[in-house]
Amino acid sequence: MTRFSTATQLRELPATSGGVRSVTRALSLLRVMATSERSEWSLFELCQATNLPKATAHRLLSTMLDDGFVEHAVTPGYYRLGLEAAIVGHASLERRKPELPVHRVLLGLSTRLRETAGIGVLSGTNAIAIARTHPSSPGRVDFARGAVFPAHMSCGGKVLLAALPHEEVVALYGGRRRLERYTSNTIGTVSELMRELEAVREQGYAIDDEEYVAGVRCLGVPIPSSLGPSRYNVGISAPAVRASLQQLRIASRILETAARELSVWFDAGMRPDLTA
């Protein structure tokens, strides 16, 4: 029998009408297929991960196949995300491209620290990079704009989870106990994550200590907001050989200064700038 990590199991959400319920169910299938666990899914695996009846899942997949959001995978009987899903995702990222002043702050941060700097946003239990600026120095860490990271193993994800009330974080992880691990340093349980978030709230920054990729450390701080909990973070990524934990703690002060500068633009409403 196929076994699933709790990271991909979704609770079926209630809906008030047939139409909304169908959309919710279709989106649950897309969310599962968008996880980093695998690129191809069988109908049985998708039903197990979403708690959807086989007939319902098959009907929804057939509709999304016709519209290009899902396509048949190389393995017979398996499905994968279609190009239409990529087009919609890319359009969402383009609408969030930072204005030129934001890009300048990010560039200044990257130049000063001589490491890759970026801005991210939280989406459920994932962190998404919406802007990246790289230094000209060799040996840089390169995570592309649009990259998706499980929040529990990324500095940006942890710092934005820490900005939420404890009850909201618990609800996001929906009764899970174990979390997917990429390296030996990755947080492996929700209880461990909750302890980490308490420390992040106290110190004001989060560190990814080779938790997502071995040999890479990252530092993130929240971009303050007068409108409520922080929705964005700014951070840096660097090879572990030139970014000790102590160096990252010192660099957090530089990031906090940049975050305060960025908050003016984010509170005002970051608009697309096609010239950036």
NUMARMI-996813 format. One record per residue (C-alpha): x, y, z; residue number from 1. Coordinates in Angstrom, 2 decimals, m for minus. Example, Ala and Ser with C-alpha at 12.3 -4.5 7.8 and 13.67 -1.06 7.14 Angstrom:
<r c1="12.30" c2="m4.50" c3="7.80" num="1"/>
<r c1="13.67" c2="m1.06" c3="7.14" num="2"/>
//
This chain:
<r c1="0.00" c2="0.00" c3="0.00" num="1"/>
<r c1="1.23" c2="3.45" c3="m0.86" num="2"/>
<r c1="2.14" c2="5.56" c3="2.18" num="3"/>
<r c1="1.81" c2="9.34" c3="2.27" num="4"/>
<r c1="3.57" c2="11.93" c3="4.36" num="5"/>
<r c1="1.25" c2="14.06" c3="6.45" num="6"/>
<r c1="2.64" c2="17.06" c3="4.57" num="7"/>
<r c1="0.45" c2="16.25" c3="1.57" num="8"/>
<r c1="m2.75" c2="15.19" c3="3.28" num="9"/>
<r c1="m5.47" c2="17.82" c3="3.00" num="10"/>
<r c1="m8.68" c2="18.16" c3="4.90" num="11"/>
<r c1="m11.80" c2="18.40" c3="2.76" num="12"/>
<r c1="m13.17" c2="21.90" c3="3.33" num="13"/>
<r c1="m16.88" c2="22.56" c3="3.84" num="14"/>
<r c1="m18.71" c2="24.61" c3="1.24" num="15"/>
<r c1="m22.11" c2="26.25" c3="1.12" num="16"/>
<r c1="m23.04" c2="25.43" c3="m2.48" num="17"/>
<r c1="m22.34" c2="22.79" c3="m5.09" num="18"/>
<r c1="m20.39" c2="25.18" c3="m7.29" num="19"/>
<r c1="m18.13" c2="26.44" c3="m4.54" num="20"/>
<r c1="m17.62" c2="22.90" c3="m3.26" num="21"/>
<r c1="m16.45" c2="21.75" c3="m6.70" num="22"/>
<r c1="m13.98" c2="24.61" c3="m6.96" num="23"/>
<r c1="m12.64" c2="23.88" c3="m3.48" num="24"/>
<r c1="m12.19" c2="20.21" c3="m4.35" num="25"/>
<r c1="m10.47" c2="20.98" c3="m7.67" num="26"/>
<r c1="m8.10" c2="23.38" c3="m5.93" num="27"/>
<r c1="m7.26" c2="20.74" c3="m3.33" num="28"/>
<r c1="m6.12" c2="18.45" c3="m6.15" num="29"/>
<r c1="m3.96" c2="21.20" c3="m7.66" num="30"/>
<r c1="m2.40" c2="21.99" c3="m4.27" num="31"/>
<r c1="m1.41" c2="18.36" c3="m3.78" num="32"/>
<r c1="0.13" c2="18.16" c3="m7.25" num="33"/>
<r c1="2.03" c2="21.39" c3="m6.56" num="34"/>
<r c1="3.87" c2="19.93" c3="m3.57" num="35"/>
<r c1="7.54" c2="19.13" c3="m3.91" num="36"/>
<r c1="7.08" c2="15.52" c3="m2.81" num="37"/>
<r c1="6.67" c2="14.20" c3="m6.35" num="38"/>
<r c1="5.84" c2="15.39" c3="m9.88" num="39"/>
<r c1="3.41" c2="12.63" c3="m10.89" num="40"/>
<r c1="0.34" c2="11.32" c3="m9.07" num="41"/>
<r c1="m1.99" c2="8.38" c3="m9.63" num="42"/>
<r c1="m5.73" c2="8.74" c3="m9.11" num="43"/>
<r c1="m5.51" c2="6.55" c3="m6.02" num="44"/>
<r c1="m2.74" c2="8.68" c3="m4.53" num="45"/>
<r c1="m4.66" c2="11.90" c3="m5.17" num="46"/>
<r c1="m7.78" c2="10.47" c3="m3.55" num="47"/>
<r c1="m5.78" c2="9.41" c3="m0.52" num="48"/>
<r c1="m4.12" c2="12.80" c3="m0.19" num="49"/>
<r c1="m7.32" c2="14.86" c3="m0.60" num="50"/>
<r c1="m9.91" c2="12.50" c3="0.95" num="51"/>
<r c1="m11.97" c2="12.81" c3="m2.22" num="52"/>
<r c1="m14.11" c2="9.95" c3="m3.59" num="53"/>
<r c1="m12.61" c2="8.31" c3="m6.65" num="54"/>
<r c1="m15.51" c2="9.30" c3="m8.95" num="55"/>
<r c1="m15.34" c2="12.92" c3="m7.81" num="56"/>
<r c1="m11.57" c2="13.18" c3="m8.24" num="57"/>
<r c1="m11.73" c2="11.56" c3="m11.68" num="58"/>
<r c1="m14.46" c2="13.96" c3="m12.83" num="59"/>
<r c1="m12.54" c2="17.01" c3="m11.64" num="60"/>
<r c1="m9.30" c2="15.79" c3="m13.19" num="61"/>
<r c1="m11.07" c2="15.21" c3="m16.52" num="62"/>
<r c1="m12.36" c2="18.80" c3="m16.49" num="63"/>
<r c1="m8.91" c2="20.20" c3="m15.66" num="64"/>
<r c1="m7.36" c2="18.00" c3="m18.35" num="65"/>
<r c1="m9.69" c2="19.58" c3="m20.92" num="66"/>
<r c1="m8.70" c2="23.07" c3="m19.71" num="67"/>
<r c1="m4.96" c2="22.36" c3="m19.58" num="68"/>
<r c1="m4.51" c2="22.77" c3="m15.82" num="69"/>
<r c1="m3.69" c2="19.06" c3="m15.52" num="70"/>
<r c1="m2.11" c2="16.74" c3="m18.05" num="71"/>
<r c1="m1.31" c2="13.05" c3="m18.37" num="72"/>
<r c1="2.15" c2="12.25" c3="m17.04" num="73"/>
<r c1="4.73" c2="10.05" c3="m18.76" num="74"/>
<r c1="3.80" c2="7.14" c3="m16.48" num="75"/>
<r c1="0.51" c2="5.64" c3="m17.74" num="76"/>
<r c1="m2.40" c2="6.38" c3="m15.41" num="77"/>
<r c1="m0.61" c2="9.26" c3="m13.66" num="78"/>
<r c1="m1.30" c2="12.99" c3="m13.69" num="79"/>
<r c1="0.81" c2="16.12" c3="m13.36" num="80"/>
<r c1="0.25" c2="19.88" c3="m13.43" num="81"/>
<r c1="m0.43" c2="21.34" c3="m16.87" num="82"/>
<r c1="0.97" c2="24.44" c3="m18.52" num="83"/>
<r c1="m2.16" c2="26.49" c3="m17.79" num="84"/>
<r c1="m1.38" c2="26.17" c3="m14.08" num="85"/>
<r c1="2.11" c2="27.54" c3="m14.77" num="86"/>
<r c1="0.66" c2="30.46" c3="m16.77" num="87"/>
<r c1="m1.66" c2="31.45" c3="m13.92" num="88"/>
<r c1="1.11" c2="31.09" c3="m11.34" num="89"/>
<r c1="3.51" c2="33.17" c3="m13.44" num="90"/>
<r c1="0.90" c2="35.90" c3="m13.88" num="91"/>
<r c1="0.41" c2="36.07" c3="m10.11" num="92"/>
<r c1="4.14" c2="36.53" c3="m9.58" num="93"/>
<r c1="4.37" c2="39.20" c3="m12.27" num="94"/>
<r c1="1.64" c2="41.20" c3="m10.53" num="95"/>
<r c1="3.81" c2="41.14" c3="m7.42" num="96"/>
<r c1="7.01" c2="42.34" c3="m9.07" num="97"/>
<r c1="8.43" c2="45.05" c3="m6.78" num="98"/>
<r c1="8.50" c2="48.69" c3="m7.76" num="99"/>
<r c1="11.87" c2="50.20" c3="m8.61" num="100"/>
<r c1="12.44" c2="51.74" c3="m5.12" num="101"/>
<r c1="11.92" c2="48.30" c3="m3.55" num="102"/>
<r c1="14.33" c2="46.78" c3="m6.04" num="103"/>
<r c1="16.91" c2="49.43" c3="m5.13" num="104"/>
<r c1="16.67" c2="48.61" c3="m1.42" num="105"/>
<r c1="17.11" c2="44.93" c3="m2.22" num="106"/>
<r c1="20.05" c2="45.64" c3="m4.50" num="107"/>
<r c1="21.71" c2="47.79" c3="m1.82" num="108"/>
<r c1="21.27" c2="44.99" c3="0.72" num="109"/>
<r c1="22.75" c2="42.41" c3="m1.63" num="110"/>
<r c1="25.69" c2="44.68" c3="m2.49" num="111"/>
<r c1="26.45" c2="45.49" c3="1.14" num="112"/>
<r c1="26.34" c2="41.88" c3="2.36" num="113"/>
<r c1="27.67" c2="40.40" c3="m0.90" num="114"/>
<r c1="25.04" c2="37.67" c3="m0.82" num="115"/>
<r c1="21.74" c2="36.89" c3="m2.52" num="116"/>
<r c1="18.89" c2="38.97" c3="m1.08" num="117"/>
<r c1="15.20" c2="38.35" c3="m1.56" num="118"/>
<r c1="11.64" c2="39.09" c3="m0.55" num="119"/>
<r c1="9.10" c2="36.39" c3="0.20" num="120"/>
<r c1="5.45" c2="35.92" c3="1.06" num="121"/>
<r c1="3.63" c2="33.19" c3="2.98" num="122"/>
<r c1="0.99" c2="31.08" c3="1.23" num="123"/>
<r c1="m0.51" c2="28.48" c3="3.54" num="124"/>
<r c1="2.36" c2="26.32" c3="4.73" num="125"/>
<r c1="4.69" c2="27.42" c3="1.92" num="126"/>
<r c1="6.95" c2="30.43" c3="1.45" num="127"/>
<r c1="7.24" c2="31.90" c3="m2.05" num="128"/>
<r c1="10.11" c2="34.05" c3="m3.32" num="129"/>
<r c1="8.63" c2="37.05" c3="m5.16" num="130"/>
<r c1="11.86" c2="39.00" c3="m5.69" num="131"/>
<r c1="15.57" c2="38.09" c3="m5.86" num="132"/>
<r c1="18.73" c2="40.15" c3="m6.29" num="133"/>
<r c1="22.13" c2="38.57" c3="m6.70" num="134"/>
<r c1="25.61" c2="39.96" c3="m6.02" num="135"/>
<r c1="28.26" c2="39.92" c3="m8.70" num="136"/>
<r c1="30.57" c2="37.84" c3="m6.52" num="137"/>
<r c1="31.18" c2="34.18" c3="m7.42" num="138"/>
<r c1="29.79" c2="31.28" c3="m5.39" num="139"/>
<r c1="26.43" c2="32.94" c3="m4.86" num="140"/>
<r c1="23.33" c2="31.03" c3="m3.77" num="141"/>
<r c1="20.70" c2="31.17" c3="m6.51" num="142"/>
<r c1="17.04" c2="30.48" c3="m5.70" num="143"/>
<r c1="14.87" c2="31.79" c3="m8.54" num="144"/>
<r c1="11.99" c2="34.20" c3="m8.17" num="145"/>
<r c1="8.87" c2="32.09" c3="m7.82" num="146"/>
<r c1="10.66" c2="29.33" c3="m5.93" num="147"/>
<r c1="8.42" c2="27.61" c3="m3.36" num="148"/>
<r c1="9.81" c2="26.46" c3="m0.01" num="149"/>
<r c1="8.04" c2="24.51" c3="2.75" num="150"/>
<r c1="7.60" c2="27.16" c3="5.44" num="151"/>
<r c1="8.93" c2="25.03" c3="8.28" num="152"/>
<r c1="12.35" c2="24.70" c3="6.64" num="153"/>
<r c1="12.82" c2="28.24" c3="5.31" num="154"/>
<r c1="13.79" c2="31.38" c3="7.21" num="155"/>
<r c1="11.11" c2="33.44" c3="5.47" num="156"/>
<r c1="8.43" c2="30.87" c3="6.14" num="157"/>
<r c1="9.31" c2="30.61" c3="9.81" num="158"/>
<r c1="9.48" c2="34.34" c3="10.38" num="159"/>
<r c1="6.05" c2="34.85" c3="8.75" num="160"/>
<r c1="4.49" c2="31.91" c3="10.60" num="161"/>
<r c1="5.81" c2="33.47" c3="13.81" num="162"/>
<r c1="3.91" c2="36.67" c3="12.97" num="163"/>
<r c1="0.62" c2="34.75" c3="13.10" num="164"/>
<r c1="m1.30" c2="33.87" c3="16.27" num="165"/>
<r c1="m0.46" c2="30.43" c3="17.67" num="166"/>
<r c1="m3.99" c2="29.16" c3="16.97" num="167"/>
<r c1="m3.77" c2="30.16" c3="13.32" num="168"/>
<r c1="m0.50" c2="28.27" c3="12.85" num="169"/>
<r c1="m2.03" c2="25.19" c3="14.47" num="170"/>
<r c1="m4.97" c2="25.42" c3="12.07" num="171"/>
<r c1="m2.66" c2="25.73" c3="9.06" num="172"/>
<r c1="m0.98" c2="22.42" c3="9.90" num="173"/>
<r c1="m4.34" c2="20.75" c3="10.48" num="174"/>
<r c1="m3.52" c2="18.14" c3="13.10" num="175"/>
<r c1="m0.26" c2="17.01" c3="11.51" num="176"/>
<r c1="2.44" c2="15.64" c3="13.74" num="177"/>
<r c1="5.35" c2="14.99" c3="11.42" num="178"/>
<r c1="6.79" c2="17.29" c3="8.78" num="179"/>
<r c1="8.74" c2="16.51" c3="5.63" num="180"/>
<r c1="12.50" c2="16.64" c3="6.07" num="181"/>
<r c1="15.05" c2="17.58" c3="3.38" num="182"/>
<r c1="18.22" c2="17.43" c3="5.50" num="183"/>
<r c1="19.24" c2="16.15" c3="8.92" num="184"/>
<r c1="18.72" c2="19.69" c3="10.25" num="185"/>
<r c1="15.13" c2="20.07" c3="9.03" num="186"/>
<r c1="12.46" c2="20.49" c3="11.68" num="187"/>
<r c1="10.62" c2="17.17" c3="11.71" num="188"/>
<r c1="7.55" c2="17.68" c3="13.90" num="189"/>
<r c1="4.91" c2="20.36" c3="14.41" num="190"/>
<r c1="5.70" c2="20.53" c3="18.14" num="191"/>
<r c1="9.34" c2="21.24" c3="17.30" num="192"/>
<r c1="8.20" c2="23.91" c3="14.84" num="193"/>
<r c1="6.06" c2="25.57" c3="17.51" num="194"/>
<r c1="9.07" c2="25.80" c3="19.83" num="195"/>
<r c1="11.13" c2="27.28" c3="17.02" num="196"/>
<r c1="8.46" c2="29.88" c3="16.30" num="197"/>
<r c1="8.45" c2="30.97" c3="19.95" num="198"/>
<r c1="12.20" c2="31.60" c3="19.68" num="199"/>
<r c1="11.69" c2="33.51" c3="16.40" num="200"/>
<r c1="9.06" c2="35.74" c3="18.01" num="201"/>
<r c1="11.43" c2="36.53" c3="20.85" num="202"/>
<r c1="14.52" c2="37.28" c3="18.75" num="203"/>
<r c1="12.78" c2="38.91" c3="15.77" num="204"/>
<r c1="14.50" c2="36.90" c3="13.03" num="205"/>
<r c1="14.68" c2="33.33" c3="11.72" num="206"/>
<r c1="17.59" c2="31.26" c3="10.46" num="207"/>
<r c1="17.54" c2="28.35" c3="8.06" num="208"/>
<r c1="20.55" c2="26.41" c3="9.34" num="209"/>
<r c1="21.07" c2="24.11" c3="6.35" num="210"/>
<r c1="17.47" c2="22.93" c3="6.77" num="211"/>
<r c1="16.37" c2="23.24" c3="3.14" num="212"/>
<r c1="19.68" c2="22.57" c3="1.40" num="213"/>
<r c1="22.81" c2="21.20" c3="3.05" num="214"/>
<r c1="25.61" c2="23.75" c3="2.83" num="215"/>
<r c1="23.32" c2="26.80" c3="2.61" num="216"/>
<r c1="22.22" c2="29.08" c3="5.43" num="217"/>
<r c1="19.56" c2="31.78" c3="5.21" num="218"/>
<r c1="18.44" c2="34.64" c3="7.41" num="219"/>
<r c1="15.05" c2="36.34" c3="7.34" num="220"/>
<r c1="13.26" c2="39.16" c3="9.14" num="221"/>
<r c1="9.65" c2="40.32" c3="8.80" num="222"/>
<r c1="8.83" c2="43.50" c3="6.90" num="223"/>
<r c1="6.78" c2="45.45" c3="9.48" num="224"/>
<r c1="3.22" c2="46.42" c3="8.63" num="225"/>
<r c1="0.92" c2="48.94" c3="10.26" num="226"/>
<r c1="m2.00" c2="47.01" c3="8.78" num="227"/>
<r c1="m1.60" c2="43.85" c3="10.85" num="228"/>
<r c1="0.72" c2="40.80" c3="10.95" num="229"/>
<r c1="3.68" c2="40.94" c3="8.58" num="230"/>
<r c1="2.83" c2="39.46" c3="5.19" num="231"/>
<r c1="6.29" c2="39.78" c3="3.63" num="232"/>
<r c1="9.85" c2="39.07" c3="4.70" num="233"/>
<r c1="13.27" c2="40.12" c3="3.49" num="234"/>
<r c1="16.22" c2="37.78" c3="3.76" num="235"/>
<r c1="19.61" c2="36.66" c3="2.53" num="236"/>
<r c1="21.01" c2="33.29" c3="1.44" num="237"/>
<r c1="24.68" c2="32.30" c3="1.61" num="238"/>
<r c1="26.96" c2="29.27" c3="1.52" num="239"/>
<r c1="27.42" c2="27.99" c3="5.07" num="240"/>
<r c1="31.22" c2="28.18" c3="4.71" num="241"/>
<r c1="31.06" c2="31.98" c3="4.72" num="242"/>
<r c1="27.95" c2="32.51" c3="6.84" num="243"/>
<r c1="28.35" c2="31.34" c3="10.42" num="244"/>
<r c1="25.40" c2="31.51" c3="12.77" num="245"/>
<r c1="27.07" c2="34.37" c3="14.63" num="246"/>
<r c1="27.60" c2="36.31" c3="11.41" num="247"/>
<r c1="23.93" c2="35.86" c3="10.51" num="248"/>
<r c1="22.81" c2="37.12" c3="13.91" num="249"/>
<r c1="24.90" c2="40.26" c3="13.40" num="250"/>
<r c1="23.54" c2="40.68" c3="9.86" num="251"/>
<r c1="19.97" c2="40.58" c3="11.24" num="252"/>
<r c1="20.39" c2="44.21" c3="12.32" num="253"/>
<r c1="21.18" c2="45.22" c3="8.74" num="254"/>
<r c1="18.14" c2="43.31" c3="7.49" num="255"/>
<r c1="15.91" c2="44.96" c3="10.10" num="256"/>
<r c1="16.98" c2="48.39" c3="8.81" num="257"/>
<r c1="16.17" c2="47.36" c3="5.23" num="258"/>
<r c1="12.83" c2="45.88" c3="6.38" num="259"/>
<r c1="11.79" c2="49.17" c3="7.98" num="260"/>
<r c1="12.62" c2="50.99" c3="4.75" num="261"/>
<r c1="10.67" c2="48.47" c3="2.71" num="262"/>
<r c1="7.64" c2="48.64" c3="4.99" num="263"/>
<r c1="6.79" c2="52.11" c3="3.68" num="264"/>
<r c1="6.35" c2="50.75" c3="0.17" num="265"/>
<r c1="4.56" c2="47.56" c3="1.17" num="266"/>
<r c1="2.07" c2="49.37" c3="3.40" num="267"/>
<r c1="1.38" c2="51.79" c3="0.56" num="268"/>
<r c1="0.55" c2="48.86" c3="m1.72" num="269"/>
<r c1="3.30" c2="47.37" c3="m3.86" num="270"/>
<r c1="2.37" c2="47.81" c3="m7.53" num="271"/>
<r c1="3.84" c2="46.08" c3="m10.58" num="272"/>
<r c1="6.61" c2="47.93" c3="m12.37" num="273"/>
<r c1="7.30" c2="46.46" c3="m15.77" num="274"/>
<r c1="10.53" c2="48.44" c3="m16.09" num="275"/>
<r c1="12.16" c2="46.96" c3="m12.96" num="276"/>
//
